[in-house]
Amino acid sequence: MVTSSFLHCYIMVFPNTLLFFVVSIEIYKHNKEERIARTWGTIARGLPYVDEAITNAGDWLIGGDLEVIEPIKYNDGLDQYRLSPAQLREEFARRNADAVFAFQLRNPVHNGHALLMTDTRRRLLEMGYKNPVLLLHPLGGFTKADDVPLSWRMKQHEKVLEEGVLNPESTVVAIFPSPMHYAGPTEVQWHAKARINAGANFYIVGRDPAGMSHPIEKRDLYDADHGKKVLSMAPGLERLNILPFKVAAYDTKQKKMDFFDPSRKDDFLFISGTKMRTLAKNRQSPPDGFMCPGGWKVLVEYYDSLALSEGSSKLREPVAA
């Protein structure tokens, strides 16, 4: 780290990039307890990301206007997906998009997700838009240990496009570099505002966005509807149209993911993220129509790689679902 004209320019060197503040910097105390409380609404121990980024960080913070001289390169085979907001806006213009709708996710894409995205495009076409384009924007920063890593999720997303579950002509896939805080209504505002900068004017939001279980008590940390409600009243989101979506589940009669119909609720099966991961770990097959075959194969391969890294001498045998 090099300091040059301390009051006017503070240069910082990171791996493969050079950054500097071009205006007078501000240095202020890192009030960790306040930051945690304002982000999560609690200071209970066990919150994800807190130890990684806050508790063990330094006691002082630096602020100021930041100029990037050279983009960061991770050299992990995924840099082509790391598009800046300006690059994303250029891509949408190249595709002649007259509407851009964003979908935030940190999990593999199953056919329920795809249904939400394709139905949103249908709704936008009915509203009169000629070429709505989807921004599939998976989170690329910190996630909890039991989440599927970014590199495997990107492989899975590629299969979703290859197998036509989502249309490559009307879909832009890019990595959203933010960490996941699991901070409920506070975080969902950040997710939405960041997509405005990337050129989105519609944002899909569902039940309990960025929610999590309480780290100590046996209950959800946030009200499931608060994330959606706060987006309708948060300052700075006036230019973003919020699109609440209906709940999707597996229709056991039609053998596919469909919107939940409470009049025949017994026909629907809800497959949670935990259930999906358990099936993949045990090399069990999900119901037909839950996820595209290539995408599911990637997920199984990921969990097989974990088993091998833990010392397994061979892959586990398939088990009937």
Residue pairs with C-beta under 8 A, 6 or more apart in sequence:
1 11
1 12
1 13
2 11
2 13
3 10
3 11
4 10
4 11
6 25
7 24
7 25
8 22
8 23
8 24
9 20
9 21
9 22
10 20
10 21
10 25
10 62
10 64
11 18
11 19
11 20
12 18
12 19
12 20
13 19
14 72
15 72
16 70
16 72
16 73
16 74
16 75
17 68
17 69
17 70
17 71
17 72
17 73
18 69
18 70
19 66
19 67
19 68
19 69
20 66
20 67
20 69
21 62
21 64
21 65
21 66
21 67
22 64
22 65
22 66
22 67
23 64
23 65
24 64
25 62
25 63
25 64
26 62
26 63
26 64
27 60
27 61
27 62
27 63
28 60
28 61
28 63
29 59
29 60
29 61
30 57
30 58
30 59
30 60
30 61
32 54
32 55
32 57
33 43
35 54
36 42
36 43
36 47
36 50
36 54
37 43
38 186
39 181
39 183
39 186
39 187
40 47
40 50
40 181
40 183
40 184
40 186
40 221
41 183
41 184
41 186
41 221
41 222
42 214
42 221
44 214
44 215
44 216
45 215
45 216
46 215
46 216
47 182
47 215
48 142
48 144
48 180
48 181
48 182
48 212
49 142
49 179
49 180
49 181
49 182
52 142
53 142
53 179
71 82
71 84
72 82
73 79
74 82
76 151
77 151
78 140
78 150
78 151
78 154
78 175
81 154
81 173
81 174
81 175
82 140
82 174
82 175
82 177
83 91
83 174
83 175
85 197
85 198
85 199
88 135
88 172
88 174
88 198
88 199
89 198
89 199
91 172
92 100
92 133
92 135
92 172
92 199
95 131
95 133
95 170
95 172
96 131
97 131
97 132
97 133
98 129
98 130
98 131
98 132
99 124
99 129
99 131
99 132
99 133
99 201
99 202
100 132
100 133
100 134
100 135
100 199
100 200
100 201
100 202
101 117
101 120
101 121
101 124
101 132
101 133
101 134
101 135
101 200
101 201
101 202
101 203
101 204
101 243
102 134
102 135
102 137
102 195
102 198
102 200
102 202
102 203
102 204
103 113
103 116
103 117
103 134
103 135
103 136
103 137
103 204
104 137
104 139
104 176
104 191
104 195
104 203
104 204
104 205
104 209
105 113
105 136
105 137
105 138
105 139
106 138
106 139
106 143
106 147
106 153
106 180
107 147
107 148
107 153
107 273
108 148
108 153
108 156
108 157
108 276
108 291
108 295
108 298
108 299
109 136
109 156
109 157
109 160
109 165
109 166
109 291
109 295
110 257
110 271
110 276
110 290
110 291
110 295
111 165
111 256
111 257
111 289
111 290
111 291
111 292
112 248
112 249
112 250
112 257
112 290
113 248
114 160
114 165
114 166
114 257
115 248
115 257
115 258
115 259
116 204
116 206
116 245
116 246
116 248
117 134
117 136
117 166
117 204
118 166
119 245
119 259
120 132
120 134
120 202
120 204
120 243
120 245
121 132
121 134
121 170
123 243
124 132
124 202
125 132
131 170
132 170
132 202
133 170
133 171
133 172
134 166
134 170
134 171
134 172
135 172
135 174
135 195
135 198
135 199
135 200
136 157
136 166
136 171
136 172
136 173
136 174
137 174
137 175
137 176
137 195
137 198
138 150
138 153
138 154
138 157
138 173
138 175
138 176
139 150
139 175
139 176
139 178
139 179
139 180
140 150
140 175
140 176
140 177
140 178
141 177
141 178
141 179
141 180
142 179
142 180
143 149
143 150
143 179
143 180
144 180
144 182
146 277
147 180
148 156
148 277
148 299
148 302
149 302
150 175
152 298
152 299
152 301
152 302
154 173
154 175
155 298
156 295
156 298
156 299
157 173
157 295
158 173
159 292
159 294
159 295
159 297
159 298
160 166
160 292
160 294
160 295
161 168
161 171
161 173
162 294
163 292
163 293
163 294
163 295
165 292
165 295
174 198
176 191
176 194
178 190
178 191
178 194
180 187
180 210
181 187
181 210
182 210
182 211
182 212
183 210
184 208
184 209
184 210
184 211
184 212
184 221
184 222
184 226
184 227
185 210
185 222
185 226
185 227
185 229
185 230
187 209
187 210
188 205
188 209
188 210
188 227
188 230
188 231
189 230
189 231
189 234
189 237
191 209
191 210
192 203
192 205
192 231
192 234
192 237
192 240
192 242
193 236
193 237
193 240
195 203
195 240
196 237
196 239
196 240
200 240
201 239
201 240
201 241
202 240
202 241
202 243
203 231
203 240
203 241
203 242
203 243
204 243
204 245
205 227
205 228
205 231
205 242
205 243
205 244
205 245
206 228
206 244
206 245
206 247
207 224
207 225
207 228
207 247
208 220
208 222
208 224
208 225
208 227
209 227
209 228
210 227
211 220
211 221
211 222
211 224
211 227
212 220
212 221
212 222
213 219
213 220
213 221
214 220
214 221
215 221
228 242
228 244
231 237
231 240
231 242
232 242
246 259
246 260
247 259
247 260
248 257
248 258
248 259
248 260
249 257
249 258
249 260
249 268
249 269
249 270
249 271
250 256
250 257
250 258
250 268
250 269
250 270
250 271
250 287
250 289
250 290
251 257
251 258
251 267
251 268
252 267
252 268
252 269
252 287
253 264
253 267
255 287
255 288
255 289
256 288
256 289
257 289
257 290
258 268
260 268
261 267
261 268
269 287
271 286
271 287
271 290
276 286
276 299
277 303
278 284
279 285
279 286
279 321
280 296
280 299
280 300
280 302
280 303
281 303
281 306
282 316
282 319
283 300
283 303
283 304
283 315
283 316
283 317
283 318
283 319
284 318
284 319
284 320
284 321
285 296
285 321
286 296
286 321
287 321
290 296
291 299
304 315
304 316
307 315
307 316
308 315
